[in-house]
Amino acid sequence: PAPPTYHWHSGENLRWLVLCDHASNHIPAEFGNLGVNAFQLQRHVAWDAGAADVARRLARKLAAPWIEHAISRLVIDANRTWESSELIPEVSDDVAVPGNRGLTSADRRARWDRFHQPYHRRIAEHLDHLQGLSIHPMVVSIHSFTPELGSKEGYRKWPIGVLWRTEEAIAQALIRDLGRGGLMVGDNEPYSGARMLGYTMESHVIGRGLPHVTIELRQDELTLARSRERWARKLHGALKRVAASLLPGYG
């Protein structure tokens, strides 16, 4: 049987939904690792290392459903649009991806249909179902980022960043809460959500008017299970407190 392209996990608290776009570095056998070696497949070019475990732990603490993409972003990036040059990269962060060179539009469409859209159909199906029940969940998307970006100089000093565009009140309250005790929290860092939140939030969440936030965690903070558990606990507490103050019924 073909490997799953996403994993869906049910939860009884439908006021929350946790997503992870870059949960896996899995490349289906038919692609022969796309010509990328095993070392590179452990790097950020292939997935958001540590993000899936934090997302799962957070969802369990919230007793919430979560949905994660189960295919490496090197095959196709679940958080990019059809038009994006980063959808199926020929080069990613200075790493050549030979198996992505010279693809025809039919090749791209086949990957889109098989490995990109099933994940998004599942998200849409869940949110449509909740809309029919008049439930408007708080959507939390978990990502991770590298301490430095490839050949670009400069250490990314924030261990965590909060990305936002339309949900300023939620984002700023979360930044304040996470920053208690002196923790440095990136405000639309290391990427600006004002410029691009990505396909997932833009196609499913913003248009539905759902409360939401995207969390970015620095990968050197996620190497140990106990560190991932600590971040999941910290996020859980902060999200619940922010929701209790701004979203009655969610806390």
C-alpha positions, 0 to 999 in steps of 0.5 A, spaced: 500 500 500 502 507 498 504 510 504 500 515 508 501 522 505 498 525 512 496 523 519 490 525 522 489 524 530 482 525 533 481 529 539 475 531 543 476 538 544 474 541 538 475 548 540 482 547 538 486 544 532 494 543 531 497 543 524 504 541 522 506 542 515 513 539 515 512 534 520 516 528 516 522 527 512 519 521 508 520 520 501 516 515 497 521 509 495 519 511 487 523 517 488 529 514 490 531 520 495 531 524 489 538 524 489 539 527 496 544 523 501 541 521 508 545 526 512 541 532 508 535 528 509 536 530 516 537 537 515 532 543 515 531 542 507 527 536 508 523 537 514 522 541 520 526 537 525 522 537 532 516 540 530 511 534 529 513 532 536 512 538 539 505 539 535 503 532 538 505 533 545 501 540 545 495 537 541 495 531 547 495 537 552 489 540 549 486 534 548 485 537 541 485 534 534 491 534 530 493 533 522 500 533 520 503 532 513 507 526 512 511 527 506 518 531 505 518 538 503 523 536 498 517 532 494 513 537 495 512 543 500 505 542 503 505 550 505 506 553 498 502 554 493 501 551 486 505 557 483 511 558 488 518 556 485 519 553 492 513 548 491 518 543 488 525 545 489 531 544 484 535 547 490 534 548 497 538 552 502 544 550 497 542 543 497 541 540 490 535 536 489 537 532 482 530 528 482 526 535 482 530 537 475 526 537 469 519 536 471 514 537 466 507 540 468 504 533 468 509 531 473 508 537 478 501 536 477 501 528 479 505 530 485 500 536 487 494 531 486 498 525 490 502 528 495 499 535 497 492 536 496 490 530 500 493 533 506 489 540 505 482 536 503 483 533 510 484 540 513 478 543 509 473 537 511 475 538 518 474 545 518 467 545 514 465 539 519 466 544 525 463 550 521 456 546 520 456 545 528 458 552 529 464 551 532 470 556 530 477 553 532 483 556 534 488 553 529 495 553 531 501 551 526 507 549 529 514 549 525 521 550 526 527 554 524 535 553 523 539 557 528 542 560 522 540 560 515 544 556 510 550 561 507 547 567 510 551 570 516 547 571 523 545 567 528 537 567 529 537 569 537 530 568 538 528 561 541 521 562 539 517 566 534 510 568 533 508 569 526 501 573 524 498 577 520 490 579 521 490 576 529 495 581 532 491 581 539 492 574 539 499 574 537 501 580 541 498 577 548 502 570 546 508 574 545 507 578 552 506 571 555 511 567 553 516 573 554 515 573 561 521 571 565 525 575 560 525 569 554 526 573 547 520 572 543 520 573 535 515 578 533 514 576 526 521 573 526 525 569 523 519 570 518 514 575 517 507 573 517 505 579 514 508 578 508 507 570 507 503 565 512 503 560 507 498 556 503 495 552 509 493 558 513 492 563 507 487 558 504 484 554 510 484 559 516 484 566 514 478 566 509 474 562 514 475 568 519 478 563 525 483 565 530 490 562 529 497 563 530 503 560 527 509 558 532 516 557 530 521 554 534 529 554 533 531 547 532 537 547 537 532 547 542 528 541 540 534 536 540 532 532 546 525 529 548 525 533 554 526 540 551 520 538 546 516 537 552 518 543 556 516 547 549 509 543 549 508 545 556 510 552 555 506 553 549 500 550 552 500 554 558 501 560 554 495 559 549 490 557 554 491 563 558 491 568 552 485 564 549 481 565 556 482 572 556 481 573 549 477 567 546 471 566 551 470 558 551 477 556 549 481 557 555 
